[in-house]
Amino acid sequence: MVGVYTINDPIQRARTIFGSRTGVVHGDIRRTNAELGERVDRVGGLVRRLTEPGDRVALWSLNSDKFLELFFGIPISGRAMVPHNTRWAEPELVYATQDAGATVLFCDRDPGGLADCVDRVIRLDTDEYESLLASVSADEMVADASITPDTLAGLFYTGGTTGASKGVMLTHANLMANAVQVQLAQPILDDDRYLTMAPMFHAAGVYSALALPWVGASNVILGAFSPAAALDLIADEQVTCAIAVPAMLAGMCELQAVEPRDVSSMRWLSHGASPVALEVLRRADQLFGCELIHLYGATE
């Protein structure tokens, strides 16, 4: 049953069963599942040191290996993560931070006015984050036994297209159910190398994040999307599967048509979130030669 799982379960499963396999790749960073699991435990210990049970912790960052370990580590500490949209203006960021009641902010840039909204800012783009992780003791890394599937894992703010953005409350069970549904819609295999190129503050960037360690597959993370960067990473890392919103897919097709990379490793490429033109799908079929999986959103 999905309801018996928390986010800690796939992390510890990967650590135990697939410990020597590559769990995450980002730039020059390569970490095994065992190494990733230890860092997630350190994040959990650090967050517990800085906050109280039930507190909310904001995360404002581009895609990275650090984002991934915070995405796992904040919830397993018994606190709720609040991922911030990197495209928001400061007033929107301030609103979400205050509305969520976040007490700590992890960010990869100057926090600006957000610094006044929280008790503590921790920079991911300086030595501060790594120094703090290194200071976490073995006792602090022990998992919080009080966490259940019904424990709040995160507040995910909507786009606010019809009014003020609203924080959607998702529990551990909600996110784990999502991981199970991923395996039903587009099964990830143990030897897959999954490209994360959609922004990780959005569901599209993390909806496979928990399914990957569950089966022992690798998460290859692209910091900021561009068609060239995505195609280069597919070729260099022998990526086997990925999701792209239609605008990403169209841009990748345009570039692949004139500056082709070796994309023969691709097993499937999924798409969704907005309408996609049939011509884009035809070009993707010709240029990538892999299974195309339509998740949601109409075709034109």
BAMI-414110 format. One record per residue (C-alpha): residue number from 0; z, x, y. Coordinates in steps of 0.02 Angstrom, whole numbers, plus 32768, in hexadecimal, padded with zeros to 4 digits. Layout:
BEGIN
   nr    pz    px    py
  NUM     Z     X     Y
...
//
This chain:
BEGIN
   nr    pz    px    py
    0  8000  8000  8000
    1  7FD4  803D  80AE
    2  807C  8004  80F2
    3  80DF  808A  8094
    4  808E  8119  80F4
    5  80BB  8173  8194
    6  8054  81F6  81EF
    7  80BC  827E  819E
    8  807B  824F  80F1
    9  7FC7  828F  80FF
   10  8002  832A  815C
   11  807D  8359  80D4
   12  8003  8329  804B
   13  7F80  839F  8093
   14  8002  8428  80A7
   15  803A  8418  7FF2
   16  7F97  83F6  7F96
   17  7F13  8444  8008
   18  7F7D  84C7  805F
   19  7F00  8556  8055
   20  7E6B  84EF  8091
   21  7E33  84F0  8146
   22  7E84  845D  819E
   23  7E47  8474  8250
   24  7DC4  84DA  82AC
   25  7DB9  84E7  8369
   26  7D5B  8576  83B9
   27  7DA1  8616  836F
   28  7E38  85BB  8329
   29  7E39  859B  826E
   30  7ED4  8559  821A
   31  7EF6  8529  8167
   32  7F49  8485  813E
   33  7FEA  84E5  811C
   34  7FE3  8536  81C8
   35  7FB8  8492  821C
   36  8047  843C  81C2
   37  80C4  84BE  81FF
   38  8088  84AD  82B2
   39  8095  83F0  82A8
   40  8149  8403  826E
   41  8169  8478  8300
   42  8121  83F9  8379
   43  8194  8376  832E
   44  822A  83E8  8345
   45  81FB  8413  83F8
   46  81E1  835D  8429
   47  8288  832B  83DC
   48  82DB  83B7  843F
   49  8294  8378  84E4
   50  82A1  82BB  84CE
   51  8307  822D  8487
   52  82D5  81BC  83F5
   53  8255  813B  842C
   54  821E  819D  84C6
   55  8166  81A2  84F6
   56  8109  8247  8507
   57  8066  8252  856B
   58  7FD4  82C0  8535
   59  7F4B  82EC  85B2
   60  7ECF  8366  8569
   61  7E1F  8385  852E
   62  7DFF  838B  8473
   63  7E53  841F  8420
   64  7EB7  8459  838A
   65  7F51  8443  83F7
   66  7F25  838F  841B
   67  7F18  8370  8360
   68  7FC2  83BA  8338
   69  8011  8356  83C7
   70  7FB9  82B8  838A
   71  8013  82D4  82E4
   72  80B4  8325  8320
   73  80EB  82AE  83AA
   74  80F0  8215  8337
   75  8147  826F  82A9
   76  81D0  829F  8325
   77  81F9  81E6  8337
   78  81AB  81DC  83E4
   79  810D  8183  841D
   80  8077  81E2  845F
   81  8018  81A7  84F8
   82  7F69  81F6  84F9
   83  7F1E  81F9  85A7
   84  7E67  81DE  85CE
   85  7E25  8282  8614
   86  7DAA  8221  8680
   87  7E2E  81BE  86DC
   88  7E53  81DE  8793
   89  7F05  820E  87C1
   90  7F3C  815D  87F0
   91  7F09  8120  8743
   92  7F64  81B1  86F0
   93  8001  8192  8756
   94  7FFB  80D8  872C
   95  7FEF  80F5  866F
   96  8076  817B  8672
   97  80EF  810E  86D0
   98  80C2  806E  8674
   99  80E2  80C5  85CD
  100  8183  8111  860D
  101  814F  81BF  85D2
  102  81D5  8245  85EA
  103  816E  82DE  85B7
  104  80B9  830D  85D9
  105  8052  8389  8575
  106  7FB5  83B9  85D6
  107  7F2C  843E  85D9
  108  7F1A  8441  8697
  109  7F78  8435  873B
  110  7FDD  8393  872A
  111  7FCF  836A  87E4
  112  802D  82CC  8810
  113  8058  82AA  8759
  114  80DE  8330  8763
  115  8146  82BA  87CC
  116  813A  8230  874A
  117  818F  828C  86B9
  118  8228  82F6  8698
  119  81C8  8387  864D
  120  8115  83C9  864F
  121  80DA  8440  85C7
  122  8036  849A  85E4
  123  7FC1  84B3  8550
  124  7F50  852A  85B2
  125  7FD8  85AD  85CE
  126  804F  860C  855C
  127  80D5  8587  8577
  128  80A5  8518  84E5
  129  8097  85A4  8465
  130  813B  85F1  849F
  131  8195  854B  848C
  132  814D  852E  83DF
  133  8183  85DB  83A9
  134  8234  85B6  83E2
  135  8248  851F  836F
  136  82C4  8544  82E3
  137  82B5  8514  822D
  138  833F  8492  8244
  139  82E0  8442  82D4
  140  8243  8434  8268
  141  8293  83BE  81EA
  142  8239  8316  81EB
  143  8290  827E  8234
  144  82C3  8217  819C
  145  82DA  817A  8207
  146  821F  8165  8226
  147  81D1  80D3  81C9
  148  8120  808C  81C4
  149  8157  8010  824A
  150  818D  8099  82C3
  151  8126  809C  8363
  152  80AC  812F  835A
  153  8050  811E  83FE
  154  801D  80BC  8498
  155  7F60  80C1  84AC
  156  7F25  8083  8555
  157  7E8B  8016  8561
  158  7DFA  8037  85D7
  159  7E38  7FB5  8652
  160  7D8D  7F68  866C
  161  7DD3  7EBA  868C
  162  7E73  7EE8  86E6
  163  7EFC  7F69  86DB
  164  7EF6  7FDA  8642
  165  7F71  7FA1  85BC
  166  7FCE  800A  853E
  167  7FA8  7FD2  848C
  168  803D  7FF1  8419
  169  800B  803D  8372
  170  8086  8065  82E8
  171  807B  80E9  8260
  172  8040  805F  81EA
  173  7FB7  802B  8264
  174  7F70  80DB  826D
  175  7F80  80F8  81B3
  176  7F27  8054  8190
  177  7E9C  8094  81FE
  178  7E90  8131  8193
  179  7E7F  80C7  80F6
  180  7DF7  805D  8147
  181  7D98  80FB  8174
  182  7D90  8127  80BC
  183  7D4B  807B  8094
  184  7CC5  807D  811B
  185  7C8E  8133  8113
  186  7CE9  8195  808D
  187  7D1A  8246  80B9
  188  7D17  82C2  8028
  189  7D89  8355  800B
  190  7D02  83D5  8035
  191  7CC6  837D  80D4
  192  7CC6  83D3  817D
  193  7CD9  8349  81FC
  194  7CA2  8363  82B0
  195  7D17  8318  8333
  196  7CAF  830D  83D2
  197  7CE2  8265  841C
  198  7D78  8274  8492
  199  7E1A  8277  8430
  200  7E75  820B  84AF
  201  7E04  817F  846D
  202  7E05  812F  83C1
  203  7D57  8176  839E
  204  7D9D  8226  83A9
  205  7E31  820F  8335
  206  7E0B  817F  82C1
  207  7DE3  81FB  8235
  208  7E6E  8276  8262
  209  7EE7  8234  81E0
  210  7E66  8219  8158
  211  7E32  82D0  815D
  212  7ED8  831E  8127
  213  7EF2  8290  80AC
  214  7E5E  82D1  8045
  215  7E64  8388  8079
  216  7DC8  838C  80E7
  217  7DB2  83F7  8183
  218  7DB8  83BA  8238
  219  7D3C  841C  82A4
  220  7D67  83F6  8359
  221  7CF0  8402  83EE
  222  7D4F  8417  8491
  223  7CD5  83C1  8506
  224  7C35  836D  84CE
  225  7B86  83A7  84F7
  226  7AEF  838F  8485
  227  7AD6  844C  8477
  228  7B8B  846F  844E
  229  7B8F  83E5  83CB
  230  7AEF  841F  8375
  231  7B25  84D5  8379
  232  7BCB  84A8  8328
  233  7B74  8442  82A0
  234  7B09  84D9  8276
  235  7B8F  855F  8287
  236  7C19  8501  822A
  237  7BAB  84A7  81AB
  238  7BED  83FF  81E5
  239  7BD1  8374  8167
  240  7C03  82D6  81C7
  241  7C29  8297  8276
  242  7C2F  8201  82E8
  243  7BCC  81F4  838A
  244  7BC4  816A  840A
  245  7B0F  8139  842F
  246  7B03  81A2  84CF
  247  7B3A  823C  846D
  248  7AC2  8215  83DF
  249  7A30  81FE  8457
  250  7A55  82A3  84AE
  251  7A62  8300  8409
  252  79BD  82B6  83CF
  253  7964  82E8  846E
  254  799D  839D  8460
  255  7986  83A9  83A4
  256  78D1  8372  83BB
  257  78A8  8403  842E
  258  7929  8487  83FD
  259  7950  8464  8347
  260  79EA  84AA  82F1
  261  7A0E  84AF  8237
  262  7A61  8408  8218
  263  7A3D  8402  815E
  264  7AF7  8403  8136
  265  7B0C  8352  817D
  266  7B39  82CD  80FC
  267  7B51  823B  8173
  268  7B55  8215  822C
  269  7BAA  8178  8268
  270  7B98  8120  830F
  271  7BE2  808E  836E
  272  7C41  8053  8409
  273  7BA9  8016  846A
  274  7AF8  7FD5  844A
  275  7A80  8056  8403
  276  79C3  8050  8412
  277  7962  8046  836F
  278  78F6  80D6  83AC
  279  7990  8145  83B6
  280  79BA  811A  8303
  281  7908  813D  82CA
  282  790B  81E8  831E
  283  79B7  820E  82D6
  284  7979  81E2  8229
  285  78E4  8257  823C
  286  7941  82E6  828F
  287  79E3  82EA  822D
  288  79A7  82AB  8184
  289  7A53  8268  8154
  290  7AA1  81BD  8139
  291  7ABD  815D  81DB
  292  7B56  80EC  81DC
  293  7B61  8061  825B
  294  7C19  803F  827E
  295  7C18  7FBE  830A
  296  7BB5  7F8D  83A3
  297  7B0B  7F38  83A7
  298  7A60  7F86  8396
  299  79DB  7F67  8419
//
